[in-house]
């Protein structure tokens, strides 16, 4: 059985007036989907290639 490295994104790493502390972890696909939905619904971002690229660059591997 192959082991999968969990990924995460931490909303507190982004400047925000909400001081959001949400941390999302899972597979890279899950993290990207949830982070995109969170950015749109909670922070009012528009879905765009730029947003997706920014989120992709903010993903970390869990140790």
Phi and psi restraints in degrees (value plus and minus 20) as a CYANA .aco file:
   2 UNK   PHI     -96.9   -56.9
   2 UNK   PSI     121.6   161.6
   3 UNK   PHI    -110.8   -70.8
   3 UNK   PSI     123.6   163.6
   4 UNK   PHI    -132.4   -92.4
   4 UNK   PSI     112.2   152.2
   5 UNK   PHI     -98.0   -58.0
   5 UNK   PSI     103.1   143.1
   6 UNK   PHI     -93.6   -53.6
   6 UNK   PSI     126.7   166.7
   7 UNK   PHI    -134.2   -94.2
   7 UNK   PSI     140.1   180.1
   8 UNK   PHI    -170.4  -130.4
   8 UNK   PSI     139.6   179.6
   9 UNK   PHI    -155.4  -115.4
   9 UNK   PSI     118.5   158.5
  10 UNK   PHI    -137.1   -97.1
  10 UNK   PSI      92.2   132.2
  11 UNK   PHI     -82.2   -42.2
  11 UNK   PSI     -45.7    -5.7
  12 UNK   PHI     -88.0   -48.0
  12 UNK   PSI     -31.5     8.5
  13 UNK   PHI     -98.6   -58.6
  13 UNK   PSI     -30.9     9.1
  14 UNK   PHI    -123.5   -83.5
  14 UNK   PSI     116.5   156.5
  15 UNK   PHI     -81.9   -41.9
  15 UNK   PSI     114.1   154.1
  16 UNK   PHI    -177.1  -137.1
  16 UNK   PSI     122.4   162.4
  17 UNK   PHI     -92.4   -52.4
  17 UNK   PSI     -36.8     3.2
  18 UNK   PHI    -103.7   -63.7
  18 UNK   PSI     -32.3     7.7
  19 UNK   PHI      30.7    70.7
  19 UNK   PSI      27.2    67.2
  20 UNK   PHI     -85.7   -45.7
  20 UNK   PSI     117.2   157.2
  21 UNK   PHI    -138.2   -98.2
  21 UNK   PSI      -4.9    35.1
  22 UNK   PHI     -84.6   -44.6
  22 UNK   PSI     115.6   155.6
  23 UNK   PHI    -145.4  -105.4
  23 UNK   PSI     104.8   144.8
  24 UNK   PHI    -131.4   -91.4
  24 UNK   PSI     110.9   150.9
  25 UNK   PHI    -155.7  -115.7
  25 UNK   PSI     136.7   176.7
  26 UNK   PHI     134.6   174.6
  26 UNK   PSI    -173.1  -133.1
  27 UNK   PHI     -92.1   -52.1
  27 UNK   PSI     142.5   182.5
  28 UNK   PHI     -78.0   -38.0
  28 UNK   PSI     -62.6   -22.6
  29 UNK   PHI     -80.8   -40.8
  29 UNK   PSI     -65.7   -25.7
  30 UNK   PHI     -82.3   -42.3
  30 UNK   PSI     -63.6   -23.6
  31 UNK   PHI     -84.2   -44.2
  31 UNK   PSI     -65.9   -25.9
  32 UNK   PHI     -81.7   -41.7
  32 UNK   PSI     -64.9   -24.9
  33 UNK   PHI     -83.0   -43.0
  33 UNK   PSI     -68.7   -28.7
  34 UNK   PHI     -87.5   -47.5
  34 UNK   PSI     -59.5   -19.5
  35 UNK   PHI     -86.7   -46.7
  35 UNK   PSI     -59.5   -19.5
  36 UNK   PHI     -83.6   -43.6
  36 UNK   PSI     -67.1   -27.1
  37 UNK   PHI     -81.8   -41.8
  37 UNK   PSI     -60.2   -20.2
  38 UNK   PHI     -85.3   -45.3
  38 UNK   PSI     -65.5   -25.5
  39 UNK   PHI     -80.5   -40.5
  39 UNK   PSI     -57.8   -17.8
  40 UNK   PHI     -95.5   -55.5
  40 UNK   PSI     -71.4   -31.4
  41 UNK   PHI     -96.8   -56.8
  41 UNK   PSI     -54.7   -14.7
  42 UNK   PHI    -115.3   -75.3
  42 UNK   PSI     -60.4   -20.4
  43 UNK   PHI    -124.0   -84.0
  43 UNK   PSI     -23.0    17.0
  44 UNK   PHI      55.8    95.8
  44 UNK   PSI      -2.5    37.5
  45 UNK   PHI     -92.4   -52.4
  45 UNK   PSI     134.8   174.8
  46 UNK   PHI    -112.3   -72.3
  46 UNK   PSI     121.1   161.1
  47 UNK   PHI     -89.2   -49.2
  47 UNK   PSI     103.4   143.4
  48 UNK   PHI    -174.8  -134.8
  48 UNK   PSI     142.5   182.5
  49 UNK   PHI     -78.9   -38.9
  49 UNK   PSI     -53.7   -13.7
  50 UNK   PHI     -85.9   -45.9
  50 UNK   PSI     -62.0   -22.0
  51 UNK   PHI     -82.3   -42.3
  51 UNK   PSI     -66.7   -26.7
  52 UNK   PHI     -81.4   -41.4
  52 UNK   PSI     -59.2   -19.2
  53 UNK   PHI     -86.4   -46.4
  53 UNK   PSI     -61.6   -21.6
  54 UNK   PHI     -82.4   -42.4
  54 UNK   PSI     -64.2   -24.2
  55 UNK   PHI     -85.2   -45.2
  55 UNK   PSI     -63.1   -23.1
  56 UNK   PHI     -76.8   -36.8
  56 UNK   PSI     -61.1   -21.1
  57 UNK   PHI     -93.2   -53.2
  57 UNK   PSI     -34.3     5.7
  58 UNK   PHI    -117.1   -77.1
  58 UNK   PSI     -20.0    20.0
  59 UNK   PHI     -98.5   -58.5
  59 UNK   PSI     117.0   157.0
  60 UNK   PHI    -138.7   -98.7
  60 UNK   PSI     137.2   177.2
  61 UNK   PHI    -111.0   -71.0
  61 UNK   PSI     115.8   155.8
  62 UNK   PHI     -95.3   -55.3
  62 UNK   PSI     125.3   165.3
